[in-house]
């Protein structure tokens, strides 16, 4: 399994979680981010613009 992106702090895999997650070691995952085709990313953009202080930690 090849990482989509990797540096000293993070490794990102892009693909079907049903295929990728079983290959990862136990207790090695901090976040699983999904965006099914229901325009969730659009809701996040709207949410973020309505309350930018809530997401301030993301930029650090």
CHARMM-style PDB file with segment names, atoms N, HN, CA, C and O in Angstrom:
ATOM      1  N   UNK     1       0.843  -1.162   0.000  1.00  0.00      PROA
ATOM      2  CA  UNK     1       0.000   0.000   0.000  1.00  0.00      PROA
ATOM      3  C   UNK     1       0.897   1.236   0.000  1.00  0.00      PROA
ATOM      4  O   UNK     1       1.771   1.369   0.857  1.00  0.00      PROA
ATOM      5  N   UNK     2       0.686   2.132  -0.950  1.00  0.00      PROA
ATOM      6  HN  UNK     2      -0.024   2.023  -1.646  1.00  0.00      PROA
ATOM      7  CA  UNK     2       1.525   3.316  -1.106  1.00  0.00      PROA
ATOM      8  C   UNK     2       0.801   4.550  -0.566  1.00  0.00      PROA
ATOM      9  O   UNK     2      -0.357   4.784  -0.913  1.00  0.00      PROA
ATOM     10  N   UNK     3       1.473   5.348   0.286  1.00  0.00      PROA
ATOM     11  HN  UNK     3       2.413   5.157   0.568  1.00  0.00      PROA
ATOM     12  CA  UNK     3       0.845   6.572   0.786  1.00  0.00      PROA
ATOM     13  C   UNK     3       0.571   7.567  -0.340  1.00  0.00      PROA
ATOM     14  O   UNK     3       1.340   7.672  -1.296  1.00  0.00      PROA
ATOM     15  N   UNK     4      -0.527   8.286  -0.210  1.00  0.00      PROA
ATOM     16  HN  UNK     4      -1.151   8.201   0.567  1.00  0.00      PROA
ATOM     17  CA  UNK     4      -0.870   9.372  -1.124  1.00  0.00      PROA
ATOM     18  C   UNK     4       0.036  10.569  -0.852  1.00  0.00      PROA
ATOM     19  O   UNK     4       0.450  11.273  -1.772  1.00  0.00      PROA
ATOM     20  N   UNK     5       0.341  10.790   0.450  1.00  0.00      PROA
ATOM     21  HN  UNK     5       0.005  10.218   1.198  1.00  0.00      PROA
ATOM     22  CA  UNK     5       1.232  11.862   0.885  1.00  0.00      PROA
ATOM     23  C   UNK     5       1.878  11.442   2.191  1.00  0.00      PROA
ATOM     24  O   UNK     5       1.251  10.784   3.021  1.00  0.00      PROA
ATOM     25  N   UNK     6       3.149  11.828   2.371  1.00  0.00      PROA
ATOM     26  HN  UNK     6       3.658  12.362   1.697  1.00  0.00      PROA
ATOM     27  CA  UNK     6       3.820  11.482   3.618  1.00  0.00      PROA
ATOM     28  C   UNK     6       4.915  12.500   3.906  1.00  0.00      PROA
ATOM     29  O   UNK     6       5.668  12.891   3.015  1.00  0.00      PROA
ATOM     30  N   UNK     7       4.993  12.927   5.182  1.00  0.00      PROA
ATOM     31  HN  UNK     7       4.381  12.608   5.906  1.00  0.00      PROA
ATOM     32  CA  UNK     7       6.112  13.746   5.638  1.00  0.00      PROA
ATOM     33  C   UNK     7       6.460  13.309   7.062  1.00  0.00      PROA
ATOM     34  O   UNK     7       6.066  12.222   7.485  1.00  0.00      PROA
ATOM     35  N   UNK     8       7.188  14.137   7.801  1.00  0.00      PROA
ATOM     36  HN  UNK     8       7.508  15.020   7.458  1.00  0.00      PROA
ATOM     37  CA  UNK     8       7.612  13.750   9.153  1.00  0.00      PROA
ATOM     38  C   UNK     8       6.460  13.666  10.151  1.00  0.00      PROA
ATOM     39  O   UNK     8       6.596  13.020  11.190  1.00  0.00      PROA
ATOM     40  N   UNK     9       5.332  14.305   9.855  1.00  0.00      PROA
ATOM     41  HN  UNK     9       5.221  14.830   9.011  1.00  0.00      PROA
ATOM     42  CA  UNK     9       4.227  14.394  10.814  1.00  0.00      PROA
ATOM     43  C   UNK     9       3.002  13.569  10.444  1.00  0.00      PROA
ATOM     44  O   UNK     9       2.225  13.196  11.323  1.00  0.00      PROA
ATOM     45  N   UNK    10       2.817  13.282   9.176  1.00  0.00      PROA
ATOM     46  HN  UNK    10       3.448  13.584   8.462  1.00  0.00      PROA
ATOM     47  CA  UNK    10       1.553  12.672   8.757  1.00  0.00      PROA
ATOM     48  C   UNK    10       1.775  11.745   7.568  1.00  0.00      PROA
ATOM     49  O   UNK    10       2.665  11.955   6.745  1.00  0.00      PROA
ATOM     50  N   UNK    11       0.949  10.729   7.506  1.00  0.00      PROA
ATOM     51  HN  UNK    11       0.226  10.558   8.175  1.00  0.00      PROA
ATOM     52  CA  UNK    11       0.880   9.857   6.335  1.00  0.00      PROA
ATOM     53  C   UNK    11      -0.580   9.796   5.910  1.00  0.00      PROA
ATOM     54  O   UNK    11      -1.454   9.488   6.720  1.00  0.00      PROA
ATOM     55  N   UNK    12      -0.844  10.088   4.644  1.00  0.00      PROA
ATOM     56  HN  UNK    12      -0.133  10.338   3.985  1.00  0.00      PROA
ATOM     57  CA  UNK    12      -2.213  10.093   4.126  1.00  0.00      PROA
ATOM     58  C   UNK    12      -2.341   8.998   3.078  1.00  0.00      PROA
ATOM     59  O   UNK    12      -1.545   8.911   2.143  1.00  0.00      PROA
ATOM     60  N   UNK    13      -3.356   8.169   3.253  1.00  0.00      PROA
ATOM     61  HN  UNK    13      -4.003   8.239   4.013  1.00  0.00      PROA
ATOM     62  CA  UNK    13      -3.704   7.157   2.263  1.00  0.00      PROA
ATOM     63  C   UNK    13      -5.017   7.572   1.625  1.00  0.00      PROA
ATOM     64  O   UNK    13      -5.940   8.006   2.314  1.00  0.00      PROA
ATOM     65  N   UNK    14      -5.101   7.439   0.320  1.00  0.00      PROA
ATOM     66  HN  UNK    14      -4.352   7.086  -0.240  1.00  0.00      PROA
ATOM     67  CA  UNK    14      -6.312   7.802  -0.411  1.00  0.00      PROA
ATOM     68  C   UNK    14      -6.870   6.544  -1.048  1.00  0.00      PROA
ATOM     69  O   UNK    14      -6.203   5.894  -1.853  1.00  0.00      PROA
ATOM     70  N   UNK    15      -8.094   6.204  -0.684  1.00  0.00      PROA
ATOM     71  HN  UNK    15      -8.636   6.732  -0.029  1.00  0.00      PROA
ATOM     72  CA  UNK    15      -8.702   5.021  -1.267  1.00  0.00      PROA
ATOM     73  C   UNK    15      -9.895   4.561  -0.469  1.00  0.00      PROA
ATOM     74  O   UNK    15     -10.381   5.276   0.407  1.00  0.00      PROA
ATOM     75  N   UNK    16     -10.358   3.392  -0.762  1.00  0.00      PROA
ATOM     76  HN  UNK    16      -9.963   2.811  -1.473  1.00  0.00      PROA
ATOM     77  CA  UNK    16     -11.507   2.793  -0.089  1.00  0.00      PROA
ATOM     78  C   UNK    16     -11.087   2.340   1.310  1.00  0.00      PROA
ATOM     79  O   UNK    16     -10.209   1.488   1.453  1.00  0.00      PROA
ATOM     80  N   UNK    17     -11.710   2.908   2.335  1.00  0.00      PROA
ATOM     81  HN  UNK    17     -12.423   3.600   2.219  1.00  0.00      PROA
ATOM     82  CA  UNK    17     -11.310   2.581   3.709  1.00  0.00      PROA
ATOM     83  C   UNK    17     -11.496   1.098   4.015  1.00  0.00      PROA
ATOM     84  O   UNK    17     -10.822   0.558   4.892  1.00  0.00      PROA
ATOM     85  N   UNK    18     -12.394   0.443   3.308  1.00  0.00      PROA
ATOM     86  HN  UNK    18     -12.942   0.882   2.595  1.00  0.00      PROA
ATOM     87  CA  UNK    18     -12.605  -0.995   3.545  1.00  0.00      PROA
ATOM     88  C   UNK    18     -11.408  -1.812   3.083  1.00  0.00      PROA
ATOM     89  O   UNK    18     -11.218  -2.945   3.525  1.00  0.00      PROA
ATOM     90  N   UNK    19     -10.603  -1.244   2.198  1.00  0.00      PROA
ATOM     91  HN  UNK    19     -10.757  -0.324   1.838  1.00  0.00      PROA
ATOM     92  CA  UNK    19      -9.391  -1.922   1.736  1.00  0.00      PROA
ATOM     93  C   UNK    19      -8.151  -1.465   2.508  1.00  0.00      PROA
ATOM     94  O   UNK    19      -7.258  -2.267   2.783  1.00  0.00      PROA
ATOM     95  N   UNK    20      -8.098  -0.186   2.855  1.00  0.00      PROA
ATOM     96  HN  UNK    20      -8.823   0.465   2.632  1.00  0.00      PROA
ATOM     97  CA  UNK    20      -6.900   0.370   3.491  1.00  0.00      PROA
ATOM     98  C   UNK    20      -6.838   0.085   4.984  1.00  0.00      PROA
ATOM     99  O   UNK    20      -5.797  -0.347   5.479  1.00  0.00      PROA
ATOM    100  N   UNK    21      -7.923   0.315   5.713  1.00  0.00      PROA
ATOM    101  HN  UNK    21      -8.768   0.667   5.311  1.00  0.00      PROA
ATOM    102  CA  UNK    21      -7.888   0.173   7.173  1.00  0.00      PROA
ATOM    103  C   UNK    21      -7.455  -1.208   7.655  1.00  0.00      PROA
ATOM    104  O   UNK    21      -6.693  -1.283   8.619  1.00  0.00      PROA
ATOM    105  N   UNK    22      -7.894  -2.299   7.043  1.00  0.00      PROA
ATOM    106  HN  UNK    22      -8.513  -2.238   6.260  1.00  0.00      PROA
ATOM    107  CA  UNK    22      -7.445  -3.609   7.527  1.00  0.00      PROA
ATOM    108  C   UNK    22      -5.929  -3.828   7.401  1.00  0.00      PROA
ATOM    109  O   UNK    22      -5.377  -4.701   8.070  1.00  0.00      PROA
ATOM    110  N   UNK    23      -5.261  -3.052   6.559  1.00  0.00      PROA
ATOM    111  HN  UNK    23      -5.709  -2.343   6.016  1.00  0.00      PROA
ATOM    112  CA  UNK    23      -3.820  -3.210   6.374  1.00  0.00      PROA
ATOM    113  C   UNK    23      -2.992  -2.403   7.374  1.00  0.00      PROA
ATOM    114  O   UNK    23      -1.781  -2.603   7.471  1.00  0.00      PROA
ATOM    115  N   UNK    24      -3.626  -1.500   8.113  1.00  0.00      PROA
ATOM    116  HN  UNK    24      -4.609  -1.339   8.034  1.00  0.00      PROA
ATOM    117  CA  UNK    24      -2.898  -0.644   9.049  1.00  0.00      PROA
ATOM    118  C   UNK    24      -2.761  -1.324  10.405  1.00  0.00      PROA
ATOM    119  O   UNK    24      -3.648  -2.073  10.815  1.00  0.00      PROA
ATOM    120  N   UNK    25      -1.654  -1.070  11.106  1.00  0.00      PROA
ATOM    121  HN  UNK    25      -0.934  -0.462  10.774  1.00  0.00      PROA
ATOM    122  CA  UNK    25      -1.463  -1.669  12.434  1.00  0.00      PROA
ATOM    123  C   UNK    25      -2.506  -1.160  13.431  1.00  0.00      PROA
ATOM    124  O   UNK    25      -2.987  -0.034  13.304  1.00  0.00      PROA
ATOM    125  N   UNK    26      -2.851  -1.977  14.410  1.00  0.00      PROA
ATOM    126  HN  UNK    26      -2.460  -2.891  14.513  1.00  0.00      PROA
ATOM    127  CA  UNK    26      -3.769  -1.558  15.470  1.00  0.00      PROA
ATOM    128  C   UNK    26      -3.224  -0.323  16.174  1.00  0.00      PROA
ATOM    129  O   UNK    26      -2.011  -0.162  16.313  1.00  0.00      PROA
ATOM    130  N   UNK    27      -4.116   0.538  16.612  1.00  0.00      PROA
ATOM    131  HN  UNK    27      -5.101   0.407  16.499  1.00  0.00      PROA
ATOM    132  CA  UNK    27      -3.780   1.764  17.353  1.00  0.00      PROA
ATOM    133  C   UNK    27      -2.858   2.709  16.587  1.00  0.00      PROA
ATOM    134  O   UNK    27      -2.072   3.430  17.201  1.00  0.00      PROA
ATOM    135  N   UNK    28      -2.940   2.719  15.271  1.00  0.00      PROA
ATOM    136  HN  UNK    28      -3.578   2.133  14.772  1.00  0.00      PROA
ATOM    137  CA  UNK    28      -2.068   3.587  14.480  1.00  0.00      PROA
ATOM    138  C   UNK    28      -2.836   4.685  13.740  1.00  0.00      PROA
ATOM    139  O   UNK    28      -2.228   5.483  13.028  1.00  0.00      PROA
ATOM    140  N   UNK    29      -4.156   4.737  13.897  1.00  0.00      PROA
ATOM    141  HN  UNK    29      -4.650   4.089  14.476  1.00  0.00      PROA
ATOM    142  CA  UNK    29      -4.979   5.698  13.158  1.00  0.00      PROA
ATOM    143  C   UNK    29      -5.514   6.755  14.110  1.00  0.00      PROA
ATOM    144  O   UNK    29      -6.133   6.433  15.124  1.00  0.00      PROA
ATOM    145  N   UNK    30      -5.268   8.042  13.773  1.00  0.00      PROA
ATOM    146  HN  UNK    30      -4.764   8.303  12.949  1.00  0.00      PROA
ATOM    147  CA  UNK    30      -5.795   9.148  14.559  1.00  0.00      PROA
ATOM    148  C   UNK    30      -7.032   9.763  13.922  1.00  0.00      PROA
ATOM    149  O   UNK    30      -7.828  10.393  14.618  1.00  0.00      PROA
ATOM    150  N   UNK    31      -7.212   9.596  12.614  1.00  0.00      PROA
ATOM    151  HN  UNK    31      -6.565   9.084  12.049  1.00  0.00      PROA
ATOM    152  CA  UNK    31      -8.331  10.230  11.928  1.00  0.00      PROA
ATOM    153  C   UNK    31      -8.673   9.450  10.666  1.00  0.00      PROA
ATOM    154  O   UNK    31      -7.788   9.036   9.916  1.00  0.00      PROA
ATOM    155  N   UNK    32      -9.965   9.257  10.445  1.00  0.00      PROA
ATOM    156  HN  UNK    32     -10.683   9.593  11.054  1.00  0.00      PROA
ATOM    157  CA  UNK    32     -10.471   8.740   9.176  1.00  0.00      PROA
ATOM    158  C   UNK    32     -11.423   9.806   8.657  1.00  0.00      PROA
ATOM    159  O   UNK    32     -12.454  10.072   9.276  1.00  0.00      PROA
ATOM    160  N   UNK    33     -11.089  10.418   7.528  1.00  0.00      PROA
ATOM    161  HN  UNK    33     -10.252  10.201   7.026  1.00  0.00      PROA
ATOM    162  CA  UNK    33     -11.885  11.486   6.945  1.00  0.00      PROA
ATOM    163  C   UNK    33     -12.588  10.943   5.712  1.00  0.00      PROA
ATOM    164  O   UNK    33     -11.951  10.413   4.802  1.00  0.00      PROA
ATOM    165  N   UNK    34     -13.896  11.080   5.693  1.00  0.00      PROA
ATOM    166  HN  UNK    34     -14.413  11.510   6.433  1.00  0.00      PROA
ATOM    167  CA  UNK    34     -14.661  10.606   4.547  1.00  0.00      PROA
ATOM    168  C   UNK    34     -15.516  11.738   4.006  1.00  0.00      PROA
ATOM    169  O   UNK    34     -15.879  12.655   4.743  1.00  0.00      PROA
ATOM    170  N   UNK    35     -15.832  11.679   2.740  1.00  0.00      PROA
ATOM    171  HN  UNK    35     -15.537  10.935   2.141  1.00  0.00      PROA
ATOM    172  CA  UNK    35     -16.724  12.641   2.112  1.00  0.00      PROA
ATOM    173  C   UNK    35     -17.516  11.910   1.038  1.00  0.00      PROA
ATOM    174  O   UNK    35     -17.200  11.992  -0.149  1.00  0.00      PROA
ATOM    175  N   UNK    36     -18.554  11.191   1.470  1.00  0.00      PROA
ATOM    176  HN  UNK    36     -18.812  11.124   2.434  1.00  0.00      PROA
ATOM    177  CA  UNK    36     -19.394  10.509   0.483  1.00  0.00      PROA
ATOM    178  C   UNK    36     -19.991  11.529  -0.493  1.00  0.00      PROA
ATOM    179  O   UNK    36     -19.976  12.728  -0.217  1.00  0.00      PROA
ATOM    180  N   UNK    37     -20.499  11.078  -1.591  1.00  0.00      PROA
ATOM    181  HN  UNK    37     -20.511  10.104  -1.816  1.00  0.00      PROA
ATOM    182  CA  UNK    37     -21.005  12.017  -2.606  1.00  0.00      PROA
ATOM    183  C   UNK    37     -22.341  12.657  -2.222  1.00  0.00      PROA
ATOM    184  O   UNK    37     -23.312  12.596  -2.976  1.00  0.00      PROA
ATOM    185  N   UNK    38     -22.373  13.268  -1.042  1.00  0.00      PROA
ATOM    186  HN  UNK    38     -21.584  13.318  -0.429  1.00  0.00      PROA
ATOM    187  CA  UNK    38     -23.591  13.953  -0.599  1.00  0.00      PROA
ATOM    188  C   UNK    38     -23.305  15.413  -0.326  1.00  0.00      PROA
ATOM    189  O   UNK    38     -24.034  16.052   0.433  1.00  0.00      PROA
ATOM    190  N   UNK    39     -22.261  15.956  -0.928  1.00  0.00      PROA
ATOM    191  HN  UNK    39     -21.669  15.438  -1.545  1.00  0.00      PROA
ATOM    192  CA  UNK    39     -21.895  17.368  -0.837  1.00  0.00      PROA
ATOM    193  C   UNK    39     -21.597  17.811   0.589  1.00  0.00      PROA
ATOM    194  O   UNK    39     -21.862  18.957   0.953  1.00  0.00      PROA
ATOM    195  N   UNK    40     -21.047  16.907   1.396  1.00  0.00      PROA
ATOM    196  HN  UNK    40     -20.832  15.976   1.100  1.00  0.00      PROA
ATOM    197  CA  UNK    40     -20.678  17.253   2.760  1.00  0.00      PROA
ATOM    198  C   UNK    40     -19.608  18.338   2.754  1.00  0.00      PROA
ATOM    199  O   UNK    40     -19.627  19.222   3.611  1.00  0.00      PROA
ATOM    200  N   UNK    41     -18.684  18.290   1.813  1.00  0.00      PROA
ATOM    201  HN  UNK    41     -18.669  17.573   1.116  1.00  0.00      PROA
ATOM    202  CA  UNK    41     -17.624  19.299   1.775  1.00  0.00      PROA
ATOM    203  C   UNK    41     -18.207  20.697   1.601  1.00  0.00      PROA
ATOM    204  O   UNK    41     -17.647  21.662   2.121  1.00  0.00      PROA
ATOM    205  N   UNK    42     -19.306  20.824   0.889  1.00  0.00      PROA
ATOM    206  HN  UNK    42     -19.761  20.040   0.467  1.00  0.00      PROA
ATOM    207  CA  UNK    42     -19.954  22.125   0.739  1.00  0.00      PROA
ATOM    208  C   UNK    42     -20.499  22.612   2.074  1.00  0.00      PROA
ATOM    209  O   UNK    42     -20.403  23.800   2.383  1.00  0.00      PROA
ATOM    210  N   UNK    43     -21.070  21.709   2.871  1.00  0.00      PROA
ATOM    211  HN  UNK    43     -21.148  20.744   2.620  1.00  0.00      PROA
ATOM    212  CA  UNK    43     -21.597  22.090   4.177  1.00  0.00      PROA
ATOM    213  C   UNK    43     -20.477  22.563   5.091  1.00  0.00      PROA
ATOM    214  O   UNK    43     -20.662  23.510   5.855  1.00  0.00      PROA
ATOM    215  N   UNK    44     -19.311  21.913   5.023  1.00  0.00      PROA
ATOM    216  HN  UNK    44     -19.161  21.143   4.402  1.00  0.00      PROA
ATOM    217  CA  UNK    44     -18.183  22.301   5.871  1.00  0.00      PROA
ATOM    218  C   UNK    44     -17.718  23.709   5.511  1.00  0.00      PROA
ATOM    219  O   UNK    44     -17.423  24.505   6.403  1.00  0.00      PROA
ATOM    220  N   UNK    45     -17.648  24.024   4.233  1.00  0.00      PROA
ATOM    221  HN  UNK    45     -17.887  23.377   3.509  1.00  0.00      PROA
ATOM    222  CA  UNK    45     -17.225  25.359   3.811  1.00  0.00      PROA
ATOM    223  C   UNK    45     -18.197  26.401   4.341  1.00  0.00      PROA
ATOM    224  O   UNK    45     -17.770  27.442   4.839  1.00  0.00      PROA
ATOM    225  N   UNK    46     -19.483  26.141   4.244  1.00  0.00      PROA
ATOM    226  HN  UNK    46     -19.829  25.295   3.840  1.00  0.00      PROA
ATOM    227  CA  UNK    46     -20.490  27.072   4.757  1.00  0.00      PROA
ATOM    228  C   UNK    46     -20.360  27.189   6.268  1.00  0.00      PROA
ATOM    229  O   UNK    46     -20.386  28.293   6.812  1.00  0.00      PROA
ATOM    230  N   UNK    47     -20.220  26.067   6.942  1.00  0.00      PROA
ATOM    231  HN  UNK    47     -20.199  25.170   6.501  1.00  0.00      PROA
ATOM    232  CA  UNK    47     -20.081  26.050   8.395  1.00  0.00      PROA
ATOM    233  C   UNK    47     -18.855  26.840   8.829  1.00  0.00      PROA
ATOM    234  O   UNK    47     -18.924  27.634   9.767  1.00  0.00      PROA
ATOM    235  N   UNK    48     -17.758  26.627   8.165  1.00  0.00      PROA
ATOM    236  HN  UNK    48     -17.701  25.982   7.403  1.00  0.00      PROA
ATOM    237  CA  UNK    48     -16.505  27.277   8.531  1.00  0.00      PROA
ATOM    238  C   UNK    48     -16.629  28.793   8.365  1.00  0.00      PROA
ATOM    239  O   UNK    48     -16.140  29.548   9.206  1.00  0.00      PROA
ATOM    240  N   UNK    49     -17.275  29.240   7.294  1.00  0.00      PROA
ATOM    241  HN  UNK    49     -17.672  28.627   6.611  1.00  0.00      PROA
ATOM    242  CA  UNK    49     -17.402  30.678   7.071  1.00  0.00      PROA
ATOM    243  C   UNK    49     -18.354  31.320   8.073  1.00  0.00      PROA
ATOM    244  O   UNK    49     -18.246  32.515   8.347  1.00  0.00      PROA
ATOM    245  N   UNK    50     -19.279  30.546   8.619  1.00  0.00      PROA
ATOM    246  HN  UNK    50     -19.366  29.575   8.396  1.00  0.00      PROA
ATOM    247  CA  UNK    50     -20.227  31.085   9.588  1.00  0.00      PROA
ATOM    248  C   UNK    50     -19.610  31.196  10.979  1.00  0.00      PROA
ATOM    249  O   UNK    50     -20.017  32.058  11.757  1.00  0.00      PROA
ATOM    250  N   UNK    51     -18.647  30.354  11.309  1.00  0.00      PROA
ATOM    251  HN  UNK    51     -18.316  29.653  10.676  1.00  0.00      PROA
ATOM    252  CA  UNK    51     -18.056  30.346  12.639  1.00  0.00      PROA
ATOM    253  C   UNK    51     -16.560  30.041  12.533  1.00  0.00      PROA
ATOM    254  O   UNK    51     -16.131  28.944  12.889  1.00  0.00      PROA
ATOM    255  N   UNK    52     -15.763  30.997  12.050  1.00  0.00      PROA
ATOM    256  HN  UNK    52     -16.113  31.888  11.761  1.00  0.00      PROA
ATOM    257  CA  UNK    52     -14.339  30.704  11.832  1.00  0.00      PROA
ATOM    258  C   UNK    52     -13.562  30.410  13.110  1.00  0.00      PROA
ATOM    259  O   UNK    52     -12.562  29.695  13.053  1.00  0.00      PROA
ATOM    260  N   UNK    53     -13.982  30.933  14.259  1.00  0.00      PROA
ATOM    261  HN  UNK    53     -14.795  31.514  14.306  1.00  0.00      PROA
ATOM    262  CA  UNK    53     -13.262  30.685  15.504  1.00  0.00      PROA
ATOM    263  C   UNK    53     -13.315  29.216  15.894  1.00  0.00      PROA
ATOM    264  O   UNK    53     -12.379  28.706  16.511  1.00  0.00      PROA
ATOM    265  N   UNK    54     -14.379  28.542  15.548  1.00  0.00      PROA
ATOM    266  HN  UNK    54     -15.139  28.956  15.048  1.00  0.00      PROA
ATOM    267  CA  UNK    54     -14.521  27.130  15.878  1.00  0.00      PROA
ATOM    268  C   UNK    54     -13.421  26.300  15.225  1.00  0.00      PROA
ATOM    269  O   UNK    54     -13.011  25.282  15.783  1.00  0.00      PROA
ATOM    270  N   UNK    55     -12.941  26.710  14.065  1.00  0.00      PROA
ATOM    271  HN  UNK    55     -13.275  27.537  13.612  1.00  0.00      PROA
ATOM    272  CA  UNK    55     -11.965  25.937  13.310  1.00  0.00      PROA
ATOM    273  C   UNK    55     -10.572  26.554  13.353  1.00  0.00      PROA
ATOM    274  O   UNK    55      -9.718  26.193  12.544  1.00  0.00      PROA
ATOM    275  N   UNK    56     -10.327  27.468  14.270  1.00  0.00      PROA
ATOM    276  HN  UNK    56     -11.021  27.762  14.927  1.00  0.00      PROA
ATOM    277  CA  UNK    56      -9.049  28.164  14.335  1.00  0.00      PROA
ATOM    278  C   UNK    56      -7.866  27.206  14.485  1.00  0.00      PROA
ATOM    279  O   UNK    56      -6.799  27.453  13.924  1.00  0.00      PROA
ATOM    280  N   UNK    57      -8.045  26.115  15.236  1.00  0.00      PROA
ATOM    281  HN  UNK    57      -8.913  25.914  15.692  1.00  0.00      PROA
ATOM    282  CA  UNK    57      -6.947  25.178  15.489  1.00  0.00      PROA
ATOM    283  C   UNK    57      -6.473  24.471  14.232  1.00  0.00      PROA
ATOM    284  O   UNK    57      -5.350  23.967  14.205  1.00  0.00      PROA
ATOM    285  N   UNK    58      -7.290  24.419  13.196  1.00  0.00      PROA
ATOM    286  HN  UNK    58      -8.203  24.828  13.219  1.00  0.00      PROA
ATOM    287  CA  UNK    58      -6.940  23.694  11.977  1.00  0.00      PROA
ATOM    288  C   UNK    58      -5.714  24.312  11.311  1.00  0.00      PROA
ATOM    289  O   UNK    58      -4.914  23.590  10.716  1.00  0.00      PROA
ATOM    290  N   UNK    59      -5.551  25.624  11.398  1.00  0.00      PROA
ATOM    291  HN  UNK    59      -6.201  26.210  11.882  1.00  0.00      PROA
ATOM    292  CA  UNK    59      -4.464  26.292  10.705  1.00  0.00      PROA
ATOM    293  C   UNK    59      -3.122  26.220  11.414  1.00  0.00      PROA
ATOM    294  O   UNK    59      -2.122  26.676  10.862  1.00  0.00      PROA
ATOM    295  N   UNK    60      -3.066  25.672  12.599  1.00  0.00      PROA
ATOM    296  HN  UNK    60      -3.879  25.302  13.048  1.00  0.00      PROA
ATOM    297  CA  UNK    60      -1.805  25.668  13.348  1.00  0.00      PROA
ATOM    298  C   UNK    60      -1.082  24.368  13.256  1.00  0.00      PROA
ATOM    299  OT1 UNK    60      -0.006  24.218  13.836  1.00  0.00      PROA
TER     300      UNK     60
END
